[in-house]
């Protein structure tokens, strides 16, 4: 018999960008801000982080945050076009936060409820400081007794991404993910935020 090519249904798009040209100067400022905030423990919050420092939400009163979001918006727009988001649309940012993971610090499995897309920008990524790992949202793929000769984007339980400094990752907020322990002696720093995408004629857009 002749088998037709397999059809793989319901993919989950993740966008990756390198923003070294756009963010080089701002990144050093973000690193400085992260370390300054880390010294003040009153600004820390505990969510998915085990150890490490996660800042409270940072408003646009920080000019560096406002500039960074403007750059991220261009990447998000480009990504949205690749997944066929209907134009015109508006990108609504939630306030972002900074993360500092030192040796053995990590982030537990979590999602970002109430958002469409989540964004993580990597300011400092030492060797062996841990990747971001996404869990297959299809529960059956995580519980099936089937053994596979090869794992790929279709049948893997987990998929790890190993970002580098200046990388930006955009992913669906519903994807469960965690951050591996930092096995280096140096800090790993990132800026994260959530966004909502709304078509401009959608009644849910605030005027």
N, C-alpha and C positions, 0 to 999 in steps of 0.2 A: 504494500500500500504506500501511497505518497502522503507524507505528513506536511501540512502547511506550516509556515513559521508560527511559533507561539505568539499569543497576544498577552501582553502584560498590562493589567488593568490598574488604574488608580495610583499613579506615581505621586511622589511628594517632592516637589521641587525645592532645592536649596541653592541659594545664590552665593557665590564667593567672588570677592573683589580684592585687588591689592591697591591700597591708597597711599603708597609711599610718596608719590609726587604731590598729592593734595594735602596730606596730613603730617608731613615730616616735622615741620616746626611745631604744629599743634600737639603732636604726640609727646614731645619732650615737656610741654607745659602740662599735659594731662598726667604724665608720670609724676611731675612735681606736685600737682594738686592732690593726687592720690596719696602720696606719702605724707603730705601735710595733714590731710584729713584723717589718715590712719592714726596719727599721733593723738588725736582728740577722740578718745573712745566714746564720748557722748554722741558722736555722729554715726556710730556703728549700728547696724541692724542685723538681726539673725533671721535668715530665711532658709535657703537651701544650703548655705555655707556651713561647713564643719571646720572650725578654725578659720583663719583668714579674716579679712576685713571686707565688709560690704557697706558702702556709704548709704546714707538716707538719700531720698530722691533729690536730684540737683536741678533746680529751675534755671531758666534762661538769664537769671541775674548774673550768672557766670558767663562772661563773653565767650570764653573758650568753648563752653557747652553749646552756646548758640551757633558759633561758627562750625563746630563739628556736626551738629544736626543739619545744617544747610548742605554740607558735603554729603552726609549720609542720604539726604533726601534725593539727591541726584542718582545715587546708586540704587535706591529703592525704586525710583521711577523707572530706571533702566530694567531692573529685575521684573517689575510689574508688567512691563511691556512684553517681556519674554514669556510670561504666563498668561498673556492675552487679557489682562484686566481692561475692561471697557473704559474708553476715554469719553469725556474728561473725568478725572478722579482727583480726590484730595487725600493727602497724607497727613494724618493727625498723630503727632508724637505724644506719648506719655513722657513724663520727666525721667531722664536716665539716671543710672547709678554707676559707681566705680567699684571694682573688685580688686583686692590685693590678696593673692594666695602665696603664702610662704611655704617653707618645707613641710611636707606631709598634709597640707591643707587641701580640701577638695569640696565639691558641691554635690549634694545628693540629688537623686532623680526628681525632676519636677517639670511642670509645664508653665505656660504663662497665660492663664485664663483671662478672658475678656479682651484679647487682642487678636489681630489677624496675623501679623508677622512680628517676629522678634529679631533683634539685631545685636550682634556682638562685635566690637572692634578691639583688636589686640594691640596694646601699647608696648608690651614687653613680654617676650615668650622665650625664656631660656631653654636650652636643651634639657629634655627629660622633665619638663615642668607640667606635663599632663595634657592630653587632648580633650576635645569635647566629643562625647559619645551619645549617639541617638539610638533610641529603642524602637524596634519595629512596632508601629501602632496596631498591626494585625495580631491580635492576641494568639490566634491559632499558630502563627509562625513561631511563637515563643513557647508553645506547649506541645507541638506535634512530636510524636515519637519517630518520625521519618528521619533517617540519616542521609546526609547528602555528601557526594564526593567533592563538591565544590560549593562554596558560598559566594553569593553575589548580591546585587541590590534587591533582588527579588526574595531570596529565602534566608537572608541573614537575620539573626536575632538582634544584633547590634552592629552599628557602623560608626567607626571612629574617624574623625577629622583631626588632622594635626596642623592647626593654623600657625602661621609665622607672624612676626612683627609686621604691622601695617595691614594685616588682612582684616577684611570685614566679611562676616557671615550673616546671611539673611535666611531665616527658616520659618516655616509655619509654626505659630505659637502652640498648636496642639501637640506637636511632637515631643514626647517625653525625652529628656536628655539629662546627662550628668557630666561633671567635670572630674577627670581622673586626678588622683593625688599628685601634688608637685613633688617630684623626687630629686629636685635640684636644690642647691643651697641658695639660689637667687629667687627673687620675687617674680611672680607672674601677674601682670596687670592688664585689666580689660575694662572697657566702657560698654555698658549694655542698656538697651531701651526696647520698649514695645511700641508698635504703631498700629493704627487702624486705617484701612483703605476704604474710602467711601466714594461712590460715584456722585458727581456734583449735583445731579438731579434727584438723588436719594433724599427722601424726607428726613432721614436721620442725621443729615449734615446740619450742624448748628450754623446759623447765619451770624 
